[in-house]
């Protein structure tokens, strides 16, 4: 079973670090329901549900993974969010068939992941230290295009993509993070990313780039509803498509597990992988039941663990709690 590092964090420190983890993954996670909902022409009410339930299920999925037991959960400081690689296939399924078919395929894929977890875990022999080190490098390199896209404004289709205001806020945020990480001390240095994000948000607000109108329009409380878009329908070609996407996610998660294992100084064994895959399979199943999307481990949070130097699971536990809370309160999500 997983053991926390010897680091001692007070509860307020762990909560602040949890917020930092949340902010690092937040935009990447809500981008999936926004892209899929917009492509399938979801109504404003449906989009509100979709984003809220997505955030709620991110917290549930993270909790399944971090609270390890003998059946599921790897117990590493890992955050789960919507799998970006599922966006295009789900849009195609939704357009060709309907929403229930899309969610039926997600549920079936989750069951498949859960059932093959033990068999898939046997590939750990294919990951010697050389491969693990390469995976860590690839994870970092794969995030560079995402970082530049966010720097430009989040999506290349936006009218203001590459606008000087976006670039100014992005560069300012990056400089704050680098300065604090280079010259900050102790706990302040550990939350360099959080301070940078807060500073960038304040600058954006001063430049008139922050609107509170969506907050005013959103409801205060939201109840997760199983099968919100109808009873799932199971269609074989859609199921096969989502199974293939889920296997890609499992390969990505394997790299994340080994990368985090190296960072926290823990050997990842076959049983660990099996429990990790099972937790991911459960998360995907629940995503289909509550009409959100497949979940996978977020590699950007691996870099955050490395950068902050905080290897304890406690901040991620707070992140899971905050995500669940945000998912129940749409006004905070918007």
C-alpha positions as CSV (number, residue, x, y, z in Angstrom):
1,X,0.0,0.0,0.0
2,X,1.0,3.6,-0.6
3,X,2.8,5.5,2.1
4,X,3.1,9.3,2.3
5,X,6.5,10.9,2.4
6,X,8.0,12.0,5.6
7,X,7.0,15.6,4.9
8,X,4.9,17.2,7.6
9,X,2.2,19.6,6.3
10,X,-0.3,21.5,8.4
11,X,-3.9,21.2,7.3
12,X,-4.0,24.8,6.0
13,X,-0.7,24.2,4.0
14,X,-2.1,21.0,2.5
15,X,-5.4,22.8,1.6
16,X,-3.5,25.6,-0.2
17,X,-1.4,23.0,-2.1
18,X,-4.6,21.2,-2.9
19,X,-6.0,24.3,-4.5
20,X,-2.7,24.6,-6.5
21,X,-3.2,21.1,-7.8
22,X,-6.9,21.9,-8.7
23,X,-6.0,25.0,-10.6
24,X,-3.2,23.2,-12.5
25,X,-5.7,20.7,-13.9
26,X,-8.9,22.7,-14.0
27,X,-8.8,24.3,-17.4
28,X,-7.7,21.1,-19.1
29,X,-10.6,19.2,-17.5
30,X,-13.4,21.5,-18.3
31,X,-12.2,22.0,-21.8
32,X,-13.4,18.5,-22.7
33,X,-17.1,19.0,-21.8
34,X,-17.0,22.5,-23.4
35,X,-15.6,21.1,-26.7
36,X,-18.0,18.2,-26.8
37,X,-21.0,20.1,-25.7
38,X,-20.4,22.9,-28.2
39,X,-19.9,20.4,-31.1
40,X,-23.1,18.5,-30.2
41,X,-25.1,21.8,-29.7
42,X,-26.0,21.3,-26.0
43,X,-28.3,23.9,-24.5
44,X,-27.1,26.3,-21.9
45,X,-28.8,24.3,-19.2
46,X,-27.2,21.1,-20.5
47,X,-23.8,22.7,-20.6
48,X,-24.1,23.9,-17.0
49,X,-24.9,20.3,-16.0
50,X,-22.1,19.0,-18.1
51,X,-19.4,21.2,-16.6
52,X,-20.6,20.8,-13.0
53,X,-20.9,17.0,-13.2
54,X,-17.5,16.9,-14.9
55,X,-15.8,18.7,-12.0
56,X,-17.7,16.6,-9.4
57,X,-16.7,13.4,-11.1
58,X,-13.0,14.6,-11.3
59,X,-13.1,14.7,-7.5
60,X,-14.8,11.3,-7.2
61,X,-12.3,9.7,-9.7
62,X,-9.3,11.2,-7.9
63,X,-10.7,9.8,-4.6
64,X,-11.1,6.4,-6.1
65,X,-7.4,6.5,-7.1
66,X,-5.8,8.0,-4.0
67,X,-7.7,6.1,-1.3
68,X,-6.0,2.8,-2.1
69,X,-7.3,-0.5,-0.8
70,X,-6.8,-4.1,-1.8
71,X,-9.3,-3.9,-4.7
72,X,-8.6,-0.6,-6.4
73,X,-6.6,2.7,-6.1
74,X,-2.8,3.2,-6.5
75,X,-2.5,5.6,-3.6
76,X,-0.1,8.0,-5.4
77,X,-0.5,11.8,-5.4
78,X,-2.3,11.7,-8.7
79,X,-5.2,13.8,-10.1
80,X,-7.8,12.4,-12.6
81,X,-9.5,14.5,-15.2
82,X,-11.3,14.1,-18.5
83,X,-9.3,12.3,-21.2
84,X,-8.6,14.8,-24.0
85,X,-8.0,11.9,-26.5
86,X,-11.7,11.0,-26.2
87,X,-13.0,14.3,-27.5
88,X,-13.0,13.6,-31.3
89,X,-14.3,10.0,-31.0
90,X,-17.2,11.0,-28.7
91,X,-18.2,13.9,-31.0
92,X,-18.3,11.5,-33.9
93,X,-20.4,9.0,-31.9
94,X,-22.7,11.7,-30.7
95,X,-23.3,13.1,-34.2
96,X,-23.7,9.7,-35.9
97,X,-25.9,8.2,-33.2
98,X,-27.1,10.1,-30.1
99,X,-26.2,10.9,-26.5
100,X,-27.3,7.6,-24.9
101,X,-25.1,5.7,-27.4
102,X,-22.2,7.9,-26.5
103,X,-22.6,7.2,-22.8
104,X,-23.3,3.5,-23.4
105,X,-19.9,3.2,-25.1
106,X,-18.2,5.0,-22.2
107,X,-19.8,2.6,-19.6
108,X,-18.8,-0.5,-21.7
109,X,-15.2,0.8,-22.0
110,X,-15.0,1.3,-18.2
111,X,-16.1,-2.3,-17.6
112,X,-13.5,-3.5,-20.1
113,X,-10.7,-1.5,-18.4
114,X,-11.7,-2.9,-15.0
115,X,-11.8,-6.5,-16.3
116,X,-8.4,-6.4,-18.1
117,X,-6.6,-4.5,-15.3
118,X,-4.8,-7.6,-14.0
119,X,-3.7,-8.7,-17.5
120,X,-2.6,-5.2,-18.5
121,X,-0.6,-4.8,-15.3
122,X,1.8,-7.6,-16.5
123,X,3.4,-5.2,-18.9
124,X,5.4,-3.6,-16.1
125,X,8.4,-5.7,-17.2
126,X,8.5,-3.5,-20.3
127,X,9.3,-0.5,-18.2
128,X,12.9,-0.6,-17.0
129,X,14.5,2.7,-15.6
130,X,15.6,3.8,-19.1
131,X,12.0,3.6,-20.4
132,X,10.6,5.3,-17.2
133,X,13.1,8.2,-17.6
134,X,12.1,8.5,-21.2
135,X,8.4,8.6,-20.3
136,X,9.0,11.4,-17.8
137,X,10.7,13.4,-20.5
138,X,8.0,12.7,-23.1
139,X,5.3,13.8,-20.6
140,X,7.0,17.1,-20.1
141,X,7.5,17.7,-23.8
142,X,3.9,16.7,-24.6
143,X,2.7,19.5,-22.4
144,X,4.6,22.3,-24.2
145,X,2.1,22.7,-27.1
146,X,-0.7,22.8,-24.5
147,X,1.1,25.5,-22.6
148,X,1.6,27.6,-25.7
149,X,-2.0,27.2,-26.7
150,X,-3.1,28.3,-23.2
151,X,-0.7,31.2,-23.5
152,X,-2.4,32.4,-26.7
153,X,-5.9,32.3,-25.2
154,X,-6.9,28.7,-24.7
155,X,-8.2,27.7,-28.1
156,X,-6.9,28.5,-31.6
157,X,-10.5,29.1,-32.9
158,X,-11.1,32.0,-30.5
159,X,-11.3,35.4,-32.1
160,X,-8.8,36.9,-29.6
161,X,-6.3,34.0,-29.9
162,X,-2.8,35.4,-29.8
163,X,-4.0,38.8,-28.7
164,X,-1.3,40.9,-26.9
165,X,-3.4,41.0,-23.7
166,X,-3.5,37.2,-23.5
167,X,0.3,37.0,-24.1
168,X,1.0,39.7,-21.5
169,X,-1.1,37.9,-18.8
170,X,0.5,34.6,-19.7
171,X,4.1,35.9,-19.7
172,X,3.5,37.8,-16.4
173,X,2.1,34.6,-14.8
174,X,5.1,32.6,-16.0
175,X,7.6,35.1,-14.7
176,X,6.0,35.2,-11.3
177,X,6.2,31.4,-11.1
178,X,9.8,31.3,-12.2
179,X,10.9,34.1,-9.8
180,X,9.3,32.5,-6.8
181,X,10.6,29.1,-7.7
182,X,14.1,30.5,-8.1
183,X,14.3,32.8,-5.1
184,X,11.3,31.8,-2.9
185,X,11.9,29.9,0.4
186,X,10.0,27.1,2.1
187,X,6.3,26.9,1.7
188,X,6.1,30.0,-0.5
189,X,8.3,28.3,-3.0
190,X,6.0,25.2,-2.9
191,X,3.0,27.3,-4.0
192,X,4.8,29.2,-6.7
193,X,2.3,28.1,-9.4
194,X,-0.7,29.1,-7.2
195,X,0.8,32.5,-6.6
196,X,1.5,33.0,-10.3
197,X,-2.1,32.0,-11.2
198,X,-3.6,34.3,-8.7
199,X,-1.3,37.1,-9.8
200,X,-2.2,36.5,-13.5
201,X,-5.9,36.5,-12.7
202,X,-5.7,39.8,-10.8
203,X,-3.8,41.3,-13.8
204,X,-6.5,40.0,-16.2
205,X,-9.2,41.5,-14.0
206,X,-7.5,44.9,-14.0
207,X,-7.3,44.7,-17.8
208,X,-11.1,44.0,-18.0
209,X,-10.6,40.3,-19.2
210,X,-12.6,38.7,-16.3
211,X,-16.4,38.7,-16.5
212,X,-18.6,37.7,-13.5
213,X,-21.8,37.5,-15.6
214,X,-21.7,33.6,-15.9
215,X,-21.4,33.5,-12.1
216,X,-24.5,35.6,-11.6
217,X,-26.5,33.4,-14.0
218,X,-25.5,30.0,-12.5
219,X,-27.6,28.3,-9.8
220,X,-26.3,27.8,-6.3
221,X,-26.7,24.1,-6.0
222,X,-26.6,21.2,-8.3
223,X,-27.5,17.5,-7.8
224,X,-25.7,14.8,-9.8
225,X,-28.3,12.9,-11.7
226,X,-27.6,9.4,-13.1
227,X,-28.6,9.0,-16.8
228,X,-29.4,12.7,-17.1
229,X,-29.4,12.4,-21.0
230,X,-31.4,9.2,-21.0
231,X,-30.9,5.4,-20.6
232,X,-27.7,4.3,-22.2
233,X,-27.7,2.5,-25.5
234,X,-25.0,0.0,-26.4
235,X,-23.8,0.0,-30.0
236,X,-20.9,-2.3,-30.9
237,X,-18.8,0.0,-33.2
238,X,-19.0,2.9,-30.6
239,X,-18.0,0.5,-27.8
240,X,-15.0,-0.8,-29.8
241,X,-13.9,2.8,-30.5
242,X,-14.1,3.8,-26.8
243,X,-12.3,0.6,-25.7
244,X,-9.4,1.6,-28.0
245,X,-9.3,5.1,-26.6
246,X,-9.4,3.7,-23.1
247,X,-6.4,1.5,-23.8
248,X,-4.5,4.5,-25.0
249,X,-5.3,6.2,-21.7
250,X,-4.1,3.1,-19.8
251,X,-0.7,3.3,-21.6
252,X,-0.5,7.0,-20.7
253,X,-1.5,6.3,-17.1
254,X,1.2,3.6,-16.9
255,X,3.8,6.3,-17.7
256,X,2.3,8.6,-15.1
257,X,2.3,5.9,-12.4
258,X,6.0,5.1,-13.0
259,X,7.0,8.7,-13.2
260,X,5.3,9.5,-9.9
261,X,6.8,6.3,-8.4
262,X,10.3,7.6,-9.2
263,X,9.5,11.1,-7.9
264,X,8.1,9.9,-4.5
265,X,10.7,7.0,-4.2
266,X,8.2,4.1,-4.4
267,X,8.6,1.0,-6.5
268,X,5.5,0.4,-8.6
269,X,4.6,-3.3,-8.7
270,X,2.1,-5.2,-10.8
271,X,-0.5,-5.2,-8.0
272,X,-0.2,-1.4,-7.8
273,X,-0.8,-1.1,-11.5
274,X,-3.8,-3.4,-11.4
275,X,-5.4,-1.4,-8.6
276,X,-4.7,1.8,-10.5
277,X,-6.3,0.5,-13.7
278,X,-9.3,-0.7,-11.8
279,X,-9.8,2.7,-10.2
280,X,-9.6,4.2,-13.6
281,X,-12.1,1.7,-15.0
282,X,-14.5,2.5,-12.2
283,X,-14.1,6.2,-12.9
284,X,-14.9,5.7,-16.6
285,X,-18.0,3.7,-15.7
286,X,-19.2,6.3,-13.3
287,X,-18.5,8.9,-15.9
288,X,-20.9,7.1,-18.3
289,X,-23.6,6.6,-15.6
290,X,-23.6,10.3,-14.6
291,X,-23.3,11.4,-18.2
292,X,-19.9,12.9,-18.2
293,X,-16.8,11.5,-19.9
294,X,-13.9,9.0,-19.5
295,X,-11.3,9.9,-16.9
296,X,-7.5,9.4,-16.8
297,X,-4.5,10.5,-14.8
298,X,-3.4,14.0,-15.5
299,X,0.3,14.2,-16.4
300,X,0.6,18.0,-15.7
301,X,0.1,17.3,-12.0
302,X,3.2,15.1,-12.1
303,X,5.2,18.1,-13.0
304,X,3.6,20.0,-10.2
305,X,4.7,17.4,-7.6
306,X,8.2,17.6,-9.0
307,X,8.2,21.4,-9.0
308,X,6.7,21.9,-5.6
309,X,8.8,19.1,-4.0
310,X,5.7,18.1,-2.0
311,X,5.2,14.3,-2.4
312,X,2.5,13.8,0.2
313,X,-0.9,12.6,-0.8
314,X,-2.6,15.0,1.6
315,X,-2.8,18.0,-0.8
316,X,-4.4,15.7,-3.5
317,X,-7.0,14.5,-0.9
318,X,-7.9,18.2,-0.4
319,X,-8.1,18.6,-4.2
320,X,-10.6,15.8,-4.5
321,X,-12.7,17.3,-1.8
322,X,-12.6,20.7,-3.4
323,X,-13.5,19.3,-6.8
324,X,-16.5,17.5,-5.4
325,X,-17.6,20.7,-3.6
326,X,-17.2,22.8,-6.7
327,X,-19.3,20.3,-8.7
328,X,-22.1,20.7,-6.3
329,X,-22.0,24.5,-6.4
330,X,-22.3,25.6,-10.1
331,X,-21.9,29.3,-9.1
332,X,-18.3,28.5,-8.1
333,X,-17.6,26.5,-11.2
334,X,-18.8,29.2,-13.6
